[in-house]
Amino acid sequence: MQIERGGWSGDGDFTIRLLEQLERVPEIAYLRVEDAPASRSGPGYMLLSTEIYVAFAAEPRPAWSRWLGRLTGRGPAPPLLTLAGLQSRLAAVESVGPADYADSAMLQYLRTERIVPPYQTRGYKLVELVRLYEVKELPASGRH
């Protein structure tokens, strides 16, 4: 699995837990994590928005074959896992749970928690938004 973390600040406990689970899925060939421009903070709250892009591995098959003496091409191999399959796997993990929103192209998780730093009376609300998208094709740097 190829993992790109260059565009991610490393913030967010839920994002870290989600990435730990995604790294354990053998059908994922490529994983890219980056901070979304929606991240911001204000008095009393902090919004962390992260986007995760995954590409699933496909079972290798020959591109060309002979059939009745003719050379025929085959379409692309189907992926070993789909976004819906990944959603059901992640929902079964206690530290991740079910997605708050899911469709055929995206999974979205929204987690909130109240943070009270030590030696301070006022805390803040941490809102963590994680969106997971499927990439149909590996980037050029991800191909071997």
N, C-alpha and C positions, 0 to 999 in steps of 0.2 A: 504494500500500500504506500502510495506517495502522499505525503501530508505537507501542505503549505500553510504556515502560520505567520508569514511576514506582515500581513495587514491587520493582525489582531493584537490588541494591547495586552491580552492575557487576563483581563478582568472578567468577573462573573463566576460565582460558584456553580450555578446551574450549568453554564456553558462548559465549564471544566468537567463536570460529571457527565454531561452529554457526550463530550468528545472522548472521554474514557470508554464509554460504551460503544461508540462508533468505531473506535480503534480495534475493538474485539470482534467486529463483524468481518469475516473473511471474504465476503462477496463484494466488499467495497474496494475498488482499485485506486481511487483518487479522492482526496479530501482537502478542501480549501476553506480556511476560516478567516473572516475579516470583520472589522468593525463597520457598522453601517453608519451613514451620515446622520441618522436620527438620534444618535447618542447625545445626551445633554444633561446638565444638572442645573438646579435652581435651589432657592431656599426651601429646605425641608424635603427635597426629593432628588433622586438621581436615576436617570434612565439610561440603561445600557442596552444597545441594540446590536446584535451580532447576526451575521449571515454565514451560513455553512453551505457549501456546495459539494455534492457527492456524485461520483460516477461509479456505476456498478460494473463489475467485471462480467465479461461475456464468455461463454464456452467457445473455445476456438474451433473453427470448422473451415474446411477448404473453401477458398473463394470461387474456384472453378471446378467443374466436374464434367465428365462425359456422360451423355444420356442419348441412347440410340445413335451413336456415332457423332453426335454434335457436342460442341463445347457449350455448356450452359453456365450462367452465373447464378450465384445464390445471393440473397439479400443479406443484410447484416444479421449477425447472430443475436438472438434475444438475450437480454441481461439475465444473470443468475438470480437477481433479486429486484423487486420493484419498490417504489416509494411506499405503496400500501403494505407490502410485506415488511419493510423496515419499520413502518409505523406500528404494526402489531408486535414486532419484536421489542421495540422501545417501550411500548405500553406495558409489557409484562415485567419490565425492570422497575423495581420499587423506587430507586433514586431518581428515575426520569418520569415515569407515568405516561398517561395518554396525552396526545397533543390537544391543545386548546382549539385549534382550527386545522383542518386538513382538507386538501383537494388533490386533484391528480398531479399537480405540479409543485406543491409546497406543503410543508408541515410547519406549524407555528406553535411555539410555547411561550407563555407569559407567566412569569413568576414574580411575586412581590414578597418583600420581607422588611421588617422594621429593624434598623441598625441603631444601636445605642452605644457609641464609643465609650471606652472607659474614661472616668473622671470628667464626664460632660453630662449636663442635665438634658440637653436637647439632642435628640437623635434625628434620623432622616429615614425616609422611605426609599428603598431600593427597588426599582422596577426593572426586571430583566426580560427583554424580548429577544427570542431566538427564532430565526426563520431558516428552514432547511430546504434547499432546492436540489433537484436532480439535474445533473449535467449529462446530456445525451452522448457527448463525445469527449474523450480525454483531450486536454490541451496539448499542444505540440511538444512542450517540455515533459509531459507525462507519458509520452510514448517511448517504447524501448526498441 
